[in-house]
Amino acid sequence: MLHGLVREHLATFLRAATDHDEGGLPAFVEQEFRDFLTCGVWARGFARFRCADCHAERLVPFSCKGRGFCPSCGGRRMEHAS
């Protein structure tokens, strides 16, 4: 749901932020939004992991590794921190 909302309204939001504040959003905030839109997208790349014992394979799409608001990456960071 969040991904769809950001995808649909990012351009409008960035335009409004620029109109409201002369400088707009800091570049790193805009980049965080753009990276979030590529998180978990298979077409952007993936890693292949293979078990040496049973030869089972698992494909894992690349993540954005975002620190801002990506629920997937944020949850993973919290899990590793504890």
Stockholm file with secondary structure:
# STOCKHOLM 1.0

chainA/1-82         MLHGLVREHLATFLRAATDHDEGGLPAFVEQEFRDFLTCGVWARGFARFRCADCHAERLVPFSCKGRGFCPSCGGRRMEHAS
#=GR chainA/1-82 SS CHHHHHHHHHHHHHHHHHHHSTTCSCHHHHHHHHHHHHTTCGGGCEEEEECTTTCCEEEEECCCCCSSSCHHHHHHHHHHHC
#=GC SS_cons        CHHHHHHHHHHHHHHHHHHHSTTCSCHHHHHHHHHHHHTTCGGGCEEEEECTTTCCEEEEECCCCCSSSCHHHHHHHHHHHC
//
